[in-house]
Amino acid sequence: MSAPLGEFARHRAQIVLALERLRVMLEAHAAGKPSAAPEPLEIDPGSRLAHLCGTFGLSAFERDVLILAAAPELDGRFSGLCAEAAGDAARPYPSLSLALAVLPEPAWSAVTPDAPLRRWRLVEVEGPSLITGTLRADEAIVHALLGFRHRDERLRAMTSELVADASILSPAQEAVAFEIVSLLRRDGGSTVQLVAGDRVIARAVAQRAVELMTASALVVRYASLPAGVAELVDALRLCERELRLGQGFALLECDDADDPHREQTLEMIVERFGMPLLVVTPARMFLSHVGVATFDLARPTREEQTSYWSLRLGAANGALEIAPRLAAQFDLDFATIDTVAASVAAGASAGEVWDAVRAQARPRLDALAERIETAAAWRDLVLPIEQRRLIRQVVDHVRYRDLVYRRWGFARGADTAEGLTVLFAGASGTGKSLAARVLANVLRLDLYRVDLSAVFSKYIGETEKNLRRIFDAAESGGVVLVFDEADALFGKRSEVSDSHDRHANVEVSYLLQRIERFNGVAILTTNLRESFDLAFMRRFRFVVDFPFPDSTLRRRIWKRAFPPQTPVDELDFALLSKLAVPGGNIRNIALNAGVRAAAKNRPVAMDDIAAAARIEYAKLDRSLHDPDLARWLEAVPPRAPAQAAAI
């Protein structure tokens, strides 16, 4: 960003005047003439040179050293002049030795590390010797002398200009911006901590502060700061220099919650940074430095998310229709909404937008649980009428919770969770996992299976930490969490006899509290309903018992076990229904029978199913001479010769 043309001419005129004065001194020194006190440099108070001198507190000698260091970059003639004045044709750039010999009022203190020229990286001394090393003006400072703003290349990897829309702020959020401005104006070097889980809103608050202060802001990404102390101090100096040149403040975004040294590093930054600093953190941190004020910004409300969805999607995406549904199902920050809106094509359908939101919410949870793709539909779920009715009520609860909780007033308090926790209880293979797949597919939500072996830990506090990470990642509401065989972790709390029992009970108690606050859909499955703690049972909105299927249900399951495109012979479904195994085992038998028939290049027949049943019984550690299986196998008719035709 540069100054207007008139301002540029003003800055250039000042530099031309300074360079002309320097030329006279260099030529006199080269000619060996006795040095006479030069005329004082006339400084235009509105020039960038005057601004630099005032901002960094430069003395007259320090100002002249800066001009000398920048002269070869500003005017090509000065390379020859410097070489001639130094008496060395191979030295086209000035040195400290030349500066001390040529410039008036020389002072060695001007180039000490803590003096402004080197402290603020206005000039660099290149070479092994301080006295004979080359003096070079920093490139950003050369541009600044002419009225151009150029961010140092070393800052570009970790900083950016603040670009945000302050119009999205609610009155309460805008009030926070006013309070921040009041603090920053009161003390030019103050630090403010802004606790905000939404980076877009935090930036909008900062943008409003910039507008109120008629200033600028530099966004600094904590994760991009150098790790070494010396490198970090150097980066902080460059940031502060940039802000002093532009009269602004820094917005430090801290989203690296896994950094164990974050608070310690921030303490050092706050202590060393001399410009206004706004630290944005997702969770409140304890900063012991005196004068650090803290403000909390709540996550966007349902209504704010709806409005922002409408704003970002526009009418072309049917925002008025889908925005309320998205806000009701997914609890997202504005940054994620921005990402989704940017990823969908103009005119995308409501379904495409919905799927884009699901995809965007996945990365946080993919590392913690297994995502399961599902296409299961109602027709695949064979259950008694009462169980099907309960599962449909689960779907209704999710679909209409916004209407019931919000518009009908059932969300009476801030602690009321709108999520849903369901227990599926029944023997293995009775359809619990399939029902979860159907639910996720019908609701168009992602299904994640939580591996309890990875969650449970013998180390105190680790189980709670693992659970917290999973639930926090799932809070967006766009997933169905399934905890298979949950009684292993969520069962009855034991009598306390030692520290291990106490630790186990703490884990259960934490889960009770966390699951009660969860706003998503959590399904726990168990083969042993009676093992669950009664206090835990009260937290379930629905408990669905999956009975062992009777012969009528088994017959329906068998009819759905073979896809329509599977070639089959005449199958006796009445006979198949007499095989006393649940639906999960029926599907395994059907699959193995299909593989056996495919290997023989013929349709699936009853003897293929009989052979597959033997395999399944052996897998279940049930005797192949089980009376029920033996009678069933005797009833299976042998394959007729005509059935051996190829597929």
C-alpha positions as CSV (number, residue, x, y, z in Angstrom):
1,M,0.0,0.0,0.0
2,S,1.5,3.4,-1.0
3,A,0.8,7.0,-0.2
4,P,-1.2,9.1,-2.7
5,L,0.8,10.7,-5.5
6,G,1.2,14.0,-3.8
7,E,2.4,12.4,-0.6
8,F,4.8,10.3,-2.5
9,A,6.4,13.4,-4.1
10,R,6.7,14.9,-0.6
11,H,8.5,11.9,0.8
12,R,10.8,11.7,-2.3
13,A,11.7,15.4,-2.0
14,Q,12.8,14.8,1.6
15,I,14.9,11.9,0.6
16,V,16.5,13.8,-2.4
17,L,17.4,16.6,0.0
18,A,19.0,14.1,2.5
19,L,20.9,12.3,-0.3
20,E,22.3,15.6,-1.7
21,R,23.6,16.5,1.7
22,L,25.2,13.1,2.1
23,R,26.8,13.4,-1.4
24,V,28.5,16.6,-0.5
25,M,30.0,15.0,2.6
26,L,31.2,11.8,0.8
27,E,32.8,13.8,-2.0
28,A,34.6,16.1,0.5
29,H,35.9,13.0,2.4
30,A,37.0,11.4,-0.9
31,A,38.9,14.5,-1.9
32,G,40.7,14.7,1.4
33,K,39.3,18.1,2.2
34,P,39.1,19.1,5.9
35,S,35.6,18.2,7.2
36,A,33.4,21.2,7.8
37,A,30.2,21.0,9.7
38,P,27.5,20.4,7.1
39,E,24.3,22.4,7.1
40,P,21.6,20.8,9.3
41,L,19.2,18.7,7.4
42,E,15.8,20.4,7.0
43,I,13.2,17.8,8.1
44,D,9.7,18.0,6.7
45,P,7.5,17.0,9.7
46,G,5.0,15.2,7.4
47,S,7.7,13.1,5.6
48,R,8.2,9.4,6.1
49,L,11.7,10.2,7.2
50,A,10.4,12.3,10.0
51,H,7.9,9.6,10.9
52,L,10.6,7.0,11.1
53,C,12.9,9.2,13.2
54,G,10.0,10.0,15.6
55,T,8.7,6.5,15.8
56,F,12.0,4.8,16.6
57,G,13.6,7.7,18.4
58,L,16.6,8.2,16.1
59,S,19.2,10.7,16.9
60,A,20.7,13.0,14.1
61,F,23.7,10.6,13.7
62,E,21.4,7.5,13.7
63,R,19.2,9.2,11.0
64,D,22.3,9.9,8.9
65,V,23.5,6.3,9.3
66,L,20.2,5.1,8.1
67,I,20.3,7.4,5.0
68,L,23.9,6.3,4.3
69,A,22.9,2.6,4.5
70,A,19.9,3.2,2.2
71,A,21.7,5.5,-0.3
72,P,23.0,2.8,-2.7
73,E,19.5,1.3,-2.9
74,L,17.9,4.8,-3.5
75,D,20.4,6.2,-6.0
76,G,22.8,4.2,-8.1
77,R,25.5,6.9,-8.0
78,F,26.2,6.2,-4.3
79,S,27.8,2.9,-4.9
80,G,30.7,4.6,-6.6
81,L,30.8,7.5,-4.1
82,C,31.0,5.0,-1.2
83,A,33.8,3.1,-2.9
84,E,35.7,6.3,-3.6
85,A,35.2,7.7,-0.1
86,A,36.4,4.4,1.4
87,G,39.4,4.3,-0.9
88,D,38.5,0.8,-2.0
89,A,36.9,0.2,-5.4
90,A,35.7,-3.2,-4.2
91,R,33.6,-1.7,-1.4
92,P,30.6,-0.2,-3.2
93,Y,28.5,-0.2,0.0
94,P,29.2,1.8,3.2
95,S,30.6,0.5,6.5
96,L,30.4,1.7,10.0
97,S,34.0,2.9,9.7
98,L,32.9,5.2,6.8
99,A,29.9,6.4,8.7
100,L,32.1,7.4,11.7
101,A,34.6,9.1,9.5
102,V,32.1,11.1,7.3
103,L,29.0,11.8,9.3
104,P,28.7,14.6,11.8
105,E,28.4,14.0,15.6
106,P,29.6,10.3,15.3
107,A,28.6,8.0,18.2
108,W,29.6,4.3,18.5
109,S,26.5,3.8,20.7
110,A,24.3,4.2,17.7
111,V,25.2,0.7,16.4
112,T,25.0,-1.3,19.7
113,P,22.5,-4.2,19.6
114,D,20.0,-2.3,21.8
115,A,20.2,1.0,20.0
116,P,17.2,1.7,17.7
117,L,19.0,1.0,14.4
118,R,19.8,-2.6,15.2
119,R,17.1,-3.2,17.8
120,W,14.4,-2.5,15.2
121,R,16.3,-4.1,12.3
122,L,16.4,-0.8,10.5
123,V,20.0,-1.5,9.3
124,E,22.0,-4.7,9.2
125,V,25.7,-5.1,9.5
126,E,26.9,-7.8,7.1
127,G,30.3,-9.4,7.6
128,P,32.5,-10.7,10.4
129,S,33.6,-7.3,11.6
130,L,31.3,-4.7,13.1
131,I,33.6,-1.8,12.0
132,T,34.3,-2.9,8.5
133,G,31.1,-4.9,7.8
134,T,28.7,-3.7,5.2
135,L,25.9,-1.4,6.3
136,R,22.6,-2.2,4.6
137,A,19.2,-0.7,5.2
138,D,16.4,-3.3,5.6
139,E,14.3,-3.5,2.4
140,A,11.0,-2.7,4.1
141,I,12.6,0.4,5.6
142,V,13.9,1.6,2.2
143,H,10.3,1.3,0.9
144,A,9.0,3.1,4.0
145,L,11.3,6.0,3.4
146,L,9.6,6.6,0.0
147,G,6.1,6.2,1.5
148,F,5.4,2.6,0.5
149,R,4.2,0.0,2.9
150,H,5.9,-3.4,2.4
151,R,5.6,-6.2,4.9
152,D,8.9,-7.8,5.6
153,E,9.3,-11.2,3.8
154,R,10.2,-12.8,7.1
155,L,6.8,-11.9,8.4
156,R,4.7,-13.2,5.4
157,A,4.9,-16.8,6.5
158,M,3.4,-16.1,9.9
159,T,1.3,-13.0,9.5
160,S,-1.5,-11.6,7.3
161,E,-3.5,-8.4,7.0
162,L,-6.8,-8.4,8.9
163,V,-9.7,-8.8,6.6
164,A,-13.1,-9.3,8.3
165,D,-16.7,-8.2,8.1
166,A,-17.7,-6.4,11.3
167,S,-21.3,-6.2,10.2
168,I,-21.9,-9.8,11.3
169,L,-21.5,-8.9,15.0
170,S,-24.4,-9.0,17.4
171,P,-24.9,-6.0,19.7
172,A,-23.2,-7.9,22.6
173,Q,-20.2,-8.8,20.5
174,E,-19.9,-5.2,19.2
175,A,-19.9,-4.0,22.9
176,V,-16.9,-6.2,23.5
177,A,-15.1,-4.4,20.6
178,F,-15.8,-1.0,22.3
179,E,-14.4,-2.3,25.6
180,I,-11.3,-3.6,23.9
181,V,-10.7,-0.2,22.2
182,S,-11.2,1.6,25.5
183,L,-8.4,-0.6,27.1
184,L,-6.0,-0.3,24.2
185,R,-6.4,3.5,24.1
186,R,-5.9,3.8,27.8
187,D,-2.5,2.0,27.7
188,G,-0.6,1.8,24.4
189,G,1.1,-1.4,25.3
190,S,-1.8,-3.3,26.9
191,T,-2.7,-6.9,26.2
192,V,-6.3,-8.3,25.9
193,Q,-7.2,-11.9,25.9
194,L,-10.3,-12.7,23.8
195,V,-11.7,-16.2,24.5
196,A,-13.5,-17.2,21.3
197,G,-14.1,-20.6,19.7
198,D,-15.0,-18.9,16.4
199,R,-12.1,-17.3,14.6
200,V,-14.4,-15.4,12.2
201,I,-16.2,-13.7,15.0
202,A,-13.0,-12.9,16.8
203,R,-11.6,-11.3,13.6
204,A,-14.8,-9.4,13.2
205,V,-14.5,-8.0,16.7
206,A,-10.9,-7.0,15.9
207,Q,-12.0,-5.4,12.7
208,R,-14.6,-3.3,14.6
209,A,-11.8,-2.2,17.0
210,V,-9.7,-1.2,14.0
211,E,-12.5,0.9,12.6
212,L,-13.1,2.6,15.9
213,M,-9.4,3.3,16.4
214,T,-8.8,4.3,12.8
215,A,-5.8,2.0,13.0
216,S,-4.6,-1.2,11.4
217,A,-4.1,-4.8,12.6
218,L,-1.7,-7.5,11.8
219,V,-2.9,-11.1,12.3
220,V,-0.2,-13.3,13.7
221,R,-0.6,-17.1,13.7
222,Y,0.7,-18.7,16.9
223,A,1.3,-22.0,15.2
224,S,3.6,-20.3,12.6
225,L,5.9,-18.6,15.2
226,P,9.4,-20.0,15.4
227,A,10.1,-22.4,18.2
228,G,13.6,-21.1,19.2
229,V,13.7,-18.3,21.7
230,A,16.2,-16.2,19.7
231,E,14.2,-16.7,16.5
232,L,11.0,-15.9,18.4
233,V,12.4,-12.6,19.8
234,D,13.5,-11.6,16.4
235,A,10.1,-12.3,14.9
236,L,8.5,-10.3,17.7
237,R,10.8,-7.3,16.9
238,L,9.8,-7.4,13.3
239,C,6.1,-7.6,14.1
240,E,6.4,-4.7,16.5
241,R,8.4,-2.7,13.9
242,E,5.7,-3.3,11.4
243,L,3.0,-2.1,13.8
244,R,5.0,1.0,14.8
245,L,5.2,1.9,11.2
246,G,1.5,1.5,10.6
247,Q,0.1,2.6,14.0
248,G,-1.8,-0.6,14.8
249,F,-2.1,-3.6,17.0
250,A,-1.4,-7.3,16.7
251,L,-4.1,-10.0,16.7
252,L,-2.4,-13.2,17.9
253,E,-4.5,-16.3,17.0
254,C,-3.8,-19.3,19.3
255,D,-5.6,-22.4,18.2
256,D,-2.8,-25.0,19.0
257,A,-4.4,-26.5,22.1
258,D,-1.9,-29.4,22.1
259,D,1.1,-27.3,22.7
260,P,2.2,-27.9,26.3
261,H,4.4,-24.8,26.3
262,R,1.8,-22.4,24.9
263,E,1.1,-20.5,28.1
264,Q,4.8,-20.1,28.9
265,T,5.5,-18.8,25.4
266,L,2.6,-16.4,25.6
267,E,3.9,-15.1,28.9
268,M,7.2,-14.2,27.2
269,I,5.4,-12.6,24.2
270,V,3.2,-10.5,26.5
271,E,6.2,-9.4,28.5
272,R,8.4,-8.5,25.5
273,F,5.8,-7.0,23.1
274,G,5.6,-3.3,23.3
275,M,2.5,-2.7,21.1
276,P,-1.2,-3.3,21.8
277,L,-1.8,-7.1,21.6
278,L,-5.1,-9.0,21.2
279,V,-4.7,-12.7,22.1
280,V,-7.4,-14.9,20.7
281,T,-7.7,-18.3,22.4
282,P,-10.4,-21.0,22.2
283,A,-10.1,-21.6,25.9
284,R,-9.3,-19.2,28.7
285,M,-5.6,-19.2,29.7
286,F,-4.0,-17.9,32.9
287,L,-1.6,-15.1,32.0
288,S,0.1,-13.8,35.1
289,H,1.3,-10.6,33.4
290,V,-0.2,-7.5,35.1
291,G,-2.9,-5.8,33.2
292,V,-4.1,-8.6,30.9
293,A,-7.9,-8.2,30.6
294,T,-10.0,-11.1,29.4
295,F,-13.3,-11.1,27.4
296,D,-15.4,-14.1,26.5
297,L,-17.2,-14.4,23.2
298,A,-19.9,-17.1,23.1
299,R,-20.2,-19.5,20.2
300,P,-22.7,-18.3,17.5
301,T,-26.2,-19.0,18.6
302,R,-28.6,-21.0,16.5
303,E,-30.2,-17.8,15.2
304,E,-26.8,-16.3,14.3
305,Q,-25.8,-19.5,12.5
306,T,-29.0,-19.4,10.5
307,S,-28.4,-15.8,9.5
308,Y,-24.9,-16.4,8.6
309,W,-25.8,-19.5,6.5
310,S,-28.3,-17.3,4.6
311,L,-25.7,-14.6,4.1
312,R,-23.0,-16.9,2.8
313,L,-25.1,-19.3,0.7
314,G,-27.4,-16.7,-0.9
315,A,-30.7,-17.2,-2.5
316,A,-29.3,-19.3,-5.3
317,N,-28.7,-22.2,-2.9
318,G,-32.2,-22.0,-1.5
319,A,-30.7,-20.6,1.7
320,L,-34.0,-19.5,3.2
321,E,-35.1,-23.2,3.1
322,I,-31.9,-25.0,4.1
323,A,-30.3,-22.5,6.5
324,P,-32.6,-23.2,9.5
325,R,-32.1,-27.0,8.9
326,L,-28.3,-26.7,8.8
327,A,-28.2,-24.5,11.9
328,A,-30.6,-26.9,13.8
329,Q,-28.5,-30.0,13.0
330,F,-24.9,-28.7,12.8
331,D,-23.4,-26.5,15.5
332,L,-20.6,-24.8,13.5
333,D,-18.5,-21.8,13.8
334,F,-18.5,-19.1,11.1
335,A,-15.1,-20.2,9.9
336,T,-16.4,-23.6,9.0
337,I,-19.5,-22.1,7.4
338,D,-17.2,-19.9,5.3
339,T,-15.3,-23.0,4.2
340,V,-18.4,-24.9,3.2
341,A,-19.9,-22.0,1.4
342,A,-16.7,-21.5,-0.6
343,S,-16.6,-25.2,-1.5
344,V,-20.1,-25.6,-3.0
345,A,-20.8,-24.5,-6.5
346,A,-23.2,-21.7,-7.3
347,G,-26.8,-23.1,-7.5
348,A,-25.9,-26.3,-5.6
349,S,-28.9,-28.2,-4.3
350,A,-29.9,-28.4,-0.7
351,G,-28.7,-32.0,-0.6
352,E,-25.3,-31.1,-2.0
353,V,-24.9,-28.3,0.6
354,W,-25.9,-30.8,3.3
355,D,-23.3,-33.4,2.2
356,A,-20.6,-30.7,2.0
357,V,-21.3,-29.8,5.6
358,R,-21.0,-33.4,6.6
359,A,-17.7,-33.7,4.8
360,Q,-16.3,-30.6,6.4
361,A,-17.1,-31.8,9.9
362,R,-15.3,-35.1,9.4
363,P,-11.6,-34.3,9.8
364,R,-11.7,-33.7,13.5
365,L,-13.3,-37.0,14.2
366,D,-11.7,-39.2,11.6
367,A,-8.5,-39.5,13.8
368,L,-10.5,-40.5,16.8
369,A,-13.1,-43.0,15.5
370,E,-13.9,-45.2,12.6
371,R,-16.2,-43.7,10.0
372,I,-18.6,-46.3,8.5
373,E,-20.2,-45.8,5.1
374,T,-23.8,-47.0,5.0
375,A,-26.6,-47.4,2.5
376,A,-28.9,-49.4,4.9
377,A,-32.5,-48.5,4.5
378,W,-35.7,-49.3,6.5
379,R,-36.4,-52.4,4.3
380,D,-33.1,-53.9,5.5
381,L,-34.2,-53.7,9.2
382,V,-36.4,-56.6,10.2
383,L,-37.8,-56.1,13.7
384,P,-41.0,-56.4,15.6
385,I,-43.4,-53.5,15.2
386,E,-42.7,-52.0,18.6
387,Q,-39.0,-51.8,18.1
388,R,-39.4,-50.3,14.6
389,R,-41.8,-47.7,16.1
390,L,-39.2,-46.8,18.7
391,I,-36.4,-46.3,16.1
392,R,-38.7,-44.1,14.0
393,Q,-39.3,-42.0,17.1
394,V,-35.5,-41.6,17.4
395,V,-35.5,-40.2,13.8
396,D,-38.4,-37.9,14.6
397,H,-36.6,-36.6,17.7
398,V,-33.6,-35.6,15.6
399,R,-35.6,-34.1,12.8
400,Y,-38.0,-32.0,14.9
401,R,-35.8,-31.1,17.9
402,D,-35.4,-27.5,16.7
403,L,-39.2,-27.1,16.5
404,V,-39.8,-28.7,19.9
405,Y,-36.8,-27.2,21.8
406,R,-36.7,-23.8,20.3
407,R,-40.1,-22.8,19.0
408,W,-42.1,-24.7,21.5
409,G,-39.9,-23.7,24.4
410,F,-38.7,-27.1,25.8
411,A,-35.1,-25.7,25.9
412,R,-35.9,-23.9,29.1
413,G,-32.4,-23.5,30.4
414,A,-28.9,-23.0,29.1
415,D,-27.9,-26.5,30.4
416,T,-30.6,-28.3,28.4
417,A,-28.9,-30.6,26.0
418,E,-30.7,-31.1,22.7
419,G,-28.8,-34.3,21.8
420,L,-30.1,-37.8,21.9
421,T,-28.6,-40.8,23.7
422,V,-30.0,-44.2,22.9
423,L,-29.3,-47.7,24.2
424,F,-29.6,-50.7,21.8
425,A,-29.7,-53.9,23.9
426,G,-29.8,-57.4,22.6
427,A,-27.9,-60.6,21.8
428,S,-25.2,-60.5,19.1
429,G,-26.5,-60.4,15.6
430,T,-30.0,-59.2,16.5
431,G,-29.7,-56.0,14.4
432,K,-28.2,-53.3,16.7
433,S,-25.4,-52.2,14.4
434,L,-27.7,-52.4,11.4
435,A,-30.2,-50.2,13.1
436,A,-27.5,-47.6,13.8
437,R,-26.6,-47.7,10.1
438,V,-30.2,-47.3,9.1
439,L,-30.6,-44.3,11.5
440,A,-27.5,-42.6,10.1
441,N,-28.5,-43.1,6.5
442,V,-32.1,-42.0,7.0
443,L,-30.9,-38.8,8.8
444,R,-28.1,-38.3,6.3
445,L,-25.5,-38.1,9.0
446,D,-22.1,-39.7,9.2
447,L,-21.8,-42.8,11.3
448,Y,-18.7,-43.3,13.6
449,R,-17.8,-46.3,15.6
450,V,-15.8,-45.6,18.7
451,D,-13.2,-48.2,19.5
452,L,-13.4,-48.7,23.3
453,S,-10.1,-50.5,23.4
454,A,-8.5,-47.2,22.3
455,V,-10.6,-45.1,24.7
456,F,-10.0,-47.1,27.8
457,S,-6.7,-46.5,29.6
458,K,-5.1,-47.8,32.8
459,Y,-3.5,-44.4,33.4
460,I,-5.5,-42.0,35.6
461,G,-7.3,-39.3,33.7
462,E,-6.5,-40.7,30.2
463,T,-9.9,-42.3,29.7
464,E,-11.7,-39.1,30.5
465,K,-9.3,-37.2,28.2
466,N,-10.0,-39.6,25.4
467,L,-13.8,-39.4,25.9
468,R,-13.6,-35.6,26.0
469,R,-11.7,-35.4,22.7
470,I,-14.3,-37.7,21.0
471,F,-17.4,-35.8,22.3
472,D,-15.8,-32.4,21.7
473,A,-15.1,-33.4,18.1
474,A,-18.6,-34.7,17.7
475,E,-20.3,-31.6,19.1
476,S,-21.0,-30.2,15.7
477,G,-24.0,-32.5,15.7
478,G,-23.4,-33.9,12.2
479,V,-22.6,-37.5,13.3
480,V,-24.0,-40.5,14.9
481,L,-21.6,-42.0,17.5
482,V,-21.8,-45.7,18.2
483,F,-20.2,-47.3,21.2
484,D,-20.3,-51.1,20.5
485,E,-20.4,-53.4,23.6
486,A,-20.5,-50.3,25.8
487,D,-21.1,-52.3,29.0
488,A,-17.3,-52.9,29.0
489,L,-16.8,-49.3,29.9
490,F,-20.2,-47.9,30.9
491,G,-21.4,-50.7,33.2
492,K,-22.2,-50.7,36.9
493,R,-20.0,-48.7,39.2
494,S,-18.2,-50.9,41.7
495,E,-17.8,-50.7,45.5
496,V,-14.6,-48.7,46.2
497,S,-12.0,-51.0,47.7
498,D,-8.8,-49.5,46.2
499,S,-7.6,-46.7,44.0
500,H,-8.4,-48.7,40.8
501,D,-12.1,-48.9,41.7
502,R,-12.2,-45.2,42.6
503,H,-10.5,-44.4,39.2
504,A,-13.0,-46.6,37.3
505,N,-16.0,-44.9,39.1
506,V,-14.6,-41.5,38.2
507,E,-14.5,-42.5,34.6
508,V,-18.2,-43.5,34.7
509,S,-19.2,-40.4,36.6
510,Y,-17.4,-38.2,34.0
511,L,-19.2,-40.0,31.2
512,L,-22.5,-39.5,32.9
513,Q,-21.9,-35.8,33.0
514,R,-20.5,-35.5,29.5
515,I,-23.1,-37.6,27.8
516,E,-25.8,-35.5,29.5
517,R,-24.4,-32.3,27.8
518,F,-23.8,-33.9,24.4
519,N,-25.9,-32.3,21.7
520,G,-25.4,-35.0,19.0
521,V,-26.7,-38.5,18.6
522,A,-25.0,-41.2,20.7
523,I,-25.9,-44.9,20.4
524,L,-24.6,-47.4,22.9
525,T,-25.0,-51.1,22.2
526,T,-24.8,-53.9,24.7
527,N,-25.4,-57.6,24.9
528,L,-26.0,-57.4,28.6
529,R,-28.6,-54.7,29.5
530,E,-28.7,-55.8,33.1
531,S,-25.0,-54.8,33.6
532,F,-25.7,-51.1,33.1
533,D,-25.8,-48.8,36.1
534,L,-29.3,-47.6,36.9
535,A,-28.0,-44.0,37.2
536,F,-26.7,-44.3,33.6
537,M,-30.0,-45.8,32.3
538,R,-31.8,-42.6,33.3
539,R,-29.7,-40.7,30.8
540,F,-31.0,-42.6,27.8
541,R,-33.9,-41.0,25.9
542,F,-34.7,-44.3,24.3
543,V,-33.9,-47.9,25.2
544,V,-34.6,-50.4,22.4
545,D,-34.5,-54.1,23.1
546,F,-33.6,-56.2,20.1
547,P,-35.2,-59.7,20.7
548,F,-34.0,-62.9,19.2
549,P,-36.0,-63.2,16.0
550,D,-38.8,-65.8,15.9
551,S,-39.4,-67.9,12.8
552,T,-41.7,-65.3,11.2
553,L,-39.0,-62.6,11.5
554,R,-36.3,-65.0,10.4
555,R,-38.2,-65.8,7.3
556,R,-38.4,-62.1,6.4
557,I,-34.7,-61.7,7.1
558,W,-33.9,-64.7,4.8
559,K,-35.9,-63.1,2.0
560,R,-33.8,-60.0,2.3
561,A,-30.5,-61.7,2.7
562,F,-29.9,-62.3,-1.0
563,P,-29.8,-59.1,-3.2
564,P,-32.2,-59.0,-6.1
565,Q,-29.4,-59.5,-8.6
566,T,-28.2,-62.7,-6.9
567,P,-29.0,-65.8,-9.0
568,V,-30.8,-68.3,-6.7
569,D,-32.6,-71.6,-7.2
570,E,-35.9,-72.3,-5.5
571,L,-35.2,-71.6,-1.9
572,D,-37.4,-73.0,0.8
573,F,-37.8,-70.0,3.1
574,A,-40.1,-71.9,5.5
575,L,-37.3,-74.4,6.0
576,L,-34.7,-71.7,6.3
577,S,-36.7,-69.9,9.0
578,K,-36.3,-72.9,11.2
579,L,-32.6,-72.4,11.5
580,A,-32.4,-70.8,14.9
581,V,-29.8,-68.0,14.3
582,P,-30.2,-64.2,14.4
583,G,-30.1,-61.8,11.5
584,G,-26.4,-61.1,11.7
585,N,-25.6,-64.8,11.3
586,I,-28.2,-65.2,8.6
587,R,-26.4,-62.5,6.5
588,N,-23.1,-64.3,7.1
589,I,-24.5,-67.6,6.0
590,A,-26.1,-66.0,2.9
591,L,-22.8,-64.4,1.9
592,N,-20.8,-67.6,2.4
593,A,-23.4,-69.5,0.4
594,G,-23.1,-67.0,-2.4
595,V,-19.3,-67.4,-2.5
596,R,-19.6,-71.2,-2.6
597,A,-22.1,-71.0,-5.5
598,A,-20.0,-68.4,-7.4
599,A,-17.0,-70.7,-7.1
600,K,-19.0,-73.5,-8.7
601,N,-20.4,-71.1,-11.3
602,R,-24.0,-71.8,-10.5
603,P,-27.0,-70.2,-8.7
604,V,-27.2,-70.4,-4.9
605,A,-29.1,-73.4,-3.7
606,M,-30.2,-74.9,-0.4
607,D,-27.1,-77.2,-0.1
608,D,-24.9,-74.1,-0.5
609,I,-26.8,-72.6,2.5
610,A,-26.4,-75.9,4.4
611,A,-22.6,-75.9,3.9
612,A,-22.4,-72.2,4.9
613,A,-24.5,-73.0,8.0
614,R,-22.0,-75.6,9.1
615,I,-19.2,-72.9,8.8
616,E,-21.2,-70.4,10.9
617,Y,-22.0,-72.9,13.6
618,A,-18.3,-73.9,13.8
619,K,-17.4,-70.2,14.1
620,L,-19.9,-69.7,16.9
621,D,-18.3,-72.7,18.7
622,R,-21.6,-74.6,18.5
623,S,-21.4,-78.3,17.9
624,L,-22.0,-79.4,14.3
625,H,-24.0,-82.2,15.9
626,D,-26.3,-79.7,17.6
627,P,-29.8,-81.5,17.5
628,D,-31.5,-78.4,15.9
629,L,-28.8,-78.1,13.3
630,A,-28.8,-81.9,12.6
631,R,-32.6,-82.0,12.1
632,W,-32.4,-78.9,9.9
633,L,-29.6,-80.4,7.7
634,E,-31.6,-83.6,7.3
635,A,-34.5,-81.6,5.9
636,V,-32.4,-79.8,3.3
637,P,-33.1,-81.5,0.0
638,P,-30.1,-82.7,-2.1
639,R,-29.2,-80.8,-5.2
640,A,-31.0,-82.1,-8.3
641,P,-28.9,-82.6,-11.4
642,A,-30.9,-79.9,-13.3
643,Q,-29.7,-77.4,-10.7
644,A,-26.1,-77.7,-11.8
645,A,-26.6,-75.4,-14.8
646,A,-24.0,-72.6,-15.1
647,I,-24.9,-69.0,-14.3
